[in-house]
Amino acid sequence: MERLFSEAAERGSRYLTEAARRRVAPRPEDVAKLEDLGGPLPQNPSDPTAVIAMLDDLGSRATMASTSGRYFGFVTGGALPVTLAANWLAGAWDQNAGLHATSPLGAKIEEIAAQWLCEIFGLPDTCGVGFTTGATMANFTCLAAARHALLKRAGWNVEDDGLFGAPPLTVVVGAEVHVSLLKALSMLGLGRARVITVPADEQGRMKPAHLPALNERTIVCMQAGNVNTGAFDPAAEICARAQQAGAWVHVDGAFGLWAAAAPHRSYLLKGICEADSWGTDCHKWLNVPYDCGVAFVRDAQSLRDAMIISAAYLHTGNKREPAHYSPEASRRARGVEVWAAIRSLGRSGLAELIERNCQLAKRFAQGLRQSGFNVLNDVVLNQVLVSFGSPETTRRVIADVQSEGTCWCGGTEWHGHTAMRISVSCWATTEEDVEASLAAIVRIARRVSISQSPG
Ligand SMILES: *Cc1c(COP(=O)(O)O)cnc(C)c1O
């Protein structure tokens, strides 16, 4: 066993060293070779060491090197080395973190991580906190608590009686709502098309003057961190309006909530702690390995009422049971890597990580503007949108940047423009990474512009 594990660890660390230097997207021929992982169903056992060797030999080269400092796709973050090491140890523990009885360690470390997270985000330490797979499920979990609370007030028990015949709830979202929040609404029976959509401004922020009349059966879903621009819905105004009406405010803060950790960015979140629930991801900006989201609900009882399970064999004492705060029962101990990240970074290290990423996004914007390209958003956080001219030119630049391999950026549509989307959210990204990536993008964009210009 020791040989197996030390070899896996060796292969893993070799991978990380190489991923930091190699091209970011895998070569198409290495992706094609993944077919060799298949073949007929194995009929007989193989040597575990050979299995790991095969996985590394075929798999590693076909990965997207998203742990590298030159990956700027989506908003993903990498994995701080200490969190990966903690993850390996936690893998060895193989704890079922659903119950205190099955993992006192899993339950305790989540409680500690939850307290620390509340303090980082400036949320009440009495919040109910649930660990989920990601922000989709964190939003789902928070909205289940909202659904419970609002219907309970109306005299309806949604967990017992479902939604058929229930008093209707109104859900309000911004025009720039994330698709995964709509998915959460669809899974909760609240309907993704049944929402009232509030128009957004040129940065994608909800316009509070356009909020509909709110009441005690309304859930307002606002966003902290737009996936294109990084912009924040104005929390102070939205929360004040909602509080007067007795409405519930939920915040999708998948990555934007982390701005609270950086003193120079926290102005973006003004008023956010007046909301009722908040969903975020740790696998994005905290840079822990997949997968880890967190749901925070001010009224912990509503979260418990929405999530609690009971059976004689699950009979528990008065300790916090992780499974009473999130949808899953059996699951991995997600608190471990969160604990390791915060223990290792400390408040100042986390602030430095977030701020450095934001500064590097600014550097991208500045370099692209200086080269004559059109940056489409106010770079207030870690997101940069850039157009290289016509939609075809921009799409061509994105495709060529991805295949050239120095860095990896995705594409998007923003208010009628086709744009390249740059997200700086990895702990590993350095100034050198940004300069090398900028140089590659500018070089490719100039070449594409020349080849596409008439004559
Ligand atoms: C990433 C993201 C989500 C979904 O998060 P997952 O972890 O992929 O489930 C939701 N909302 C926003 C704003 C996001 O950036």
The ligand as an SDF file (V2000), in Angstrom:
LIG
                    3D

 15 15  0  0  0  0  0  0  0  0999 V2000
  -20.2780   29.5050  -10.5420 C   0  0  0  0  0  0  0  0  0  0  0  0
  -21.5290   30.2150  -10.2120 C   0  0  0  0  0  0  0  0  0  0  0  0
  -22.6770   29.5130   -9.8390 C   0  0  0  0  0  0  0  0  0  0  0  0
  -22.7610   28.0050   -9.8560 C   0  0  0  0  0  0  0  0  0  0  0  0
  -21.8060   27.4410   -9.0310 O   0  0  0  0  0  0  0  0  0  0  0  0
  -21.4020   25.8820   -9.1120 P   0  0  0  0  0  0  0  0  0  0  0  0
  -20.3720   25.7710   -8.0790 O   0  0  0  0  0  0  0  0  0  0  0  0
  -20.8990   25.6780  -10.5070 O   0  0  0  0  0  0  0  0  0  0  0  0
  -22.6170   25.0890   -8.8340 O   0  0  0  0  0  0  0  0  0  0  0  0
  -23.7820   30.2480   -9.4640 C   0  0  0  0  0  0  0  0  0  0  0  0
  -23.7830   31.5870   -9.4840 N   0  0  0  0  0  0  0  0  0  0  0  0
  -22.6910   32.3040   -9.8600 C   0  0  0  0  0  0  0  0  0  0  0  0
  -22.7470   33.7910   -9.8400 C   0  0  0  0  0  0  0  0  0  0  0  0
  -21.5370   31.6340  -10.2400 C   0  0  0  0  0  0  0  0  0  0  0  0
  -20.4440   32.3170  -10.5990 O   0  0  0  0  0  0  0  0  0  0  0  0
  1  2  1  0
  2  3  1  0
  2 14  2  0
  3  4  1  0
  3 10  2  0
  4  5  1  0
  5  6  1  0
  6  7  2  0
  6  8  1  0
  6  9  1  0
 10 11  1  0
 11 12  2  0
 12 13  1  0
 12 14  1  0
 14 15  1  0
M  END
$$$$
